Amino acid sequence: MRLGSHITVKRRKKEEKGFSLPDTMVAVLVLMIIVTGSLSYRYVSAANIEKSQQHLTAMDLAVTFLETWQGVSGASTFDPEIVFAGNLPLDDGSGENQPSGYTLLGKYEVTDDNDTYQLTLSWNDVGSSLRALNVIVAWTPGKETDTKTYQLTTYAVQ
């Protein structure tokens, strides 16, 4: 009889191999945590990429406007709407106020991929033949409510 009971115990152990319900649930929980973390990381990364692209667009606009304006020696008759006509969706806008001591050239609005950028162009004569050219670009990134600004100043010899 002892021999028979020993065989039965061996069969049971052989049949019980595999995963239990708690083991399976823990494995599924770990997998869900990994997948959720990965999706969260991808969402945050995509949002940061969008904000970075908006910031780069703002910087590109500032540089483009200033270099073009500098190319005509910072003339107070510079009109971006004429210069960029057909190449840039540009309208009259309402941007930031010009810095203290600067004369307003104009405020413009550029729309790019459903993002709107407000540009304020101003100038200040710092010498008899030297003019400081300033541009402020303002935009609201993504779904935020705070307006971001980027300001750039360069000089033109008149």
URVENMO-V718545 format. One record per pair of residues at least 6 apart in sequence whose ideal C-beta (glycine too) atoms are under 8 Angstrom apart, sorted by sequence separation. I is the first residue (numbers start at 0). GAP is how many residues later the second one is. D is the distance in Angstrom with one decimal. If there is no record, write none. Layout:
i = {I;I}
gap = {GAP;GAP}
d = {D;D}
This chain:
i = {68;71;83;97;109;110;124;125;139;108;109;123;124;139;140;18;108;122;123;138;139;68;80;108;109;122;137;138;67;79;107;108;122;123;137;68;80;106;107;122;137;67;94;106;120;121;136;137;93;94;106;107;120;121;135;136;91;92;94;105;106;120;121;135;136;64;67;91;92;93;105;119;135;67;91;92;103;104;118;119;134;90;91;103;104;118;133;134;89;90;103;104;118;119;133;134;89;102;117;118;133;89;90;101;102;116;117;132;88;101;102;116;117;131;132;87;88;95;97;101;116;131;132;88;94;96;98;100;115;131;132;93;94;95;97;114;115;130;92;94;98;129;130;79;92;129;130;75;77;78;80;129;130;79;128;129;75;125;128;101;101;98;68;97;98;97;79;95;79;94;94;95;77;94;75;60;73;68;98;95;64;56;60;64;61;73;56;60;72;57;73;56;53;69;68;65;65;64;61;60;61;60;58;57;57;73;73;72;69;72;73;53;69;72;54;65;69;53;66;68;53;61;65;61;62;50;57;61;49;50;58;49;57;54;58;53;46;54}
gap = {6;6;6;6;6;6;6;6;6;7;7;7;7;7;7;8;8;8;8;8;8;9;9;9;9;9;9;9;10;10;10;10;10;10;10;11;11;11;11;11;11;12;12;12;12;12;12;12;13;13;13;13;13;13;13;13;14;14;14;14;14;14;14;14;14;15;15;15;15;15;15;15;15;16;16;16;16;16;16;16;16;17;17;17;17;17;17;17;18;18;18;18;18;18;18;18;19;19;19;19;19;20;20;20;20;20;20;20;21;21;21;21;21;21;21;22;22;22;22;22;22;22;22;23;23;23;23;23;23;23;23;24;24;24;24;24;24;24;25;25;25;25;25;26;26;26;26;27;27;27;27;27;27;28;28;28;29;29;29;30;32;35;36;36;37;38;39;40;41;41;42;42;43;43;47;49;49;52;52;53;54;55;56;56;57;57;58;58;58;59;59;60;61;63;64;67;69;70;73;74;75;76;78;79;81;81;82;83;84;84;84;85;85;85;86;86;86;87;87;87;88;88;88;89;89;90;90;90;91;91;91;92;92;93;93;94;95;95}
d = {7.7;5.6;5.3;4.9;7.3;7.7;5.4;5.2;7.2;6.1;4.7;7.0;7.8;5.3;5.8;7.6;7.1;5.5;4.6;7.0;7.2;5.0;5.5;5.7;6.5;6.5;5.2;5.9;7.9;6.1;7.6;7.4;5.4;7.3;7.0;7.8;7.9;6.9;4.6;6.8;4.8;7.5;4.5;7.0;7.6;4.9;6.8;8.0;5.8;7.4;5.2;7.3;7.2;7.9;5.8;4.7;7.7;4.9;7.7;7.9;7.7;5.3;8.0;7.3;7.7;6.2;5.9;6.9;4.9;7.7;5.5;6.9;4.7;7.8;6.6;3.0;7.3;4.1;6.0;4.5;7.2;6.9;6.9;7.6;5.8;7.1;6.9;5.5;5.5;4.8;5.1;6.0;5.4;7.7;7.4;7.9;7.2;6.0;7.2;7.9;4.7;5.7;8.0;3.8;5.6;5.5;4.4;6.7;6.3;6.3;6.7;7.1;7.0;5.8;5.4;6.2;5.1;7.0;5.8;4.6;4.7;7.7;7.0;7.3;3.5;7.2;6.7;5.5;6.7;5.7;5.7;6.6;5.8;5.0;3.6;6.3;7.8;6.9;5.0;3.9;7.9;5.9;5.0;7.2;6.9;7.6;8.0;7.5;6.5;7.8;7.3;6.2;5.6;5.9;5.9;7.1;6.8;7.5;5.0;7.5;5.7;6.1;8.0;6.9;7.9;7.5;8.0;4.6;7.2;6.4;7.9;5.2;7.8;5.4;6.7;6.0;6.0;7.0;7.9;6.1;6.3;5.8;5.8;6.4;7.7;4.1;6.9;6.4;7.8;5.9;5.1;6.9;5.7;6.1;5.5;5.6;5.4;5.2;4.8;7.9;5.1;5.5;7.7;4.3;5.7;7.9;3.2;5.3;5.8;6.6;6.3;6.1;7.9;5.2;7.6;5.9;4.7;5.0;7.8;7.3;7.6;5.8;5.0;7.7;6.9;4.8;7.5;4.3;7.5;6.1;5.9;5.8;4.6;7.3;7.7;7.9;6.4;7.2}
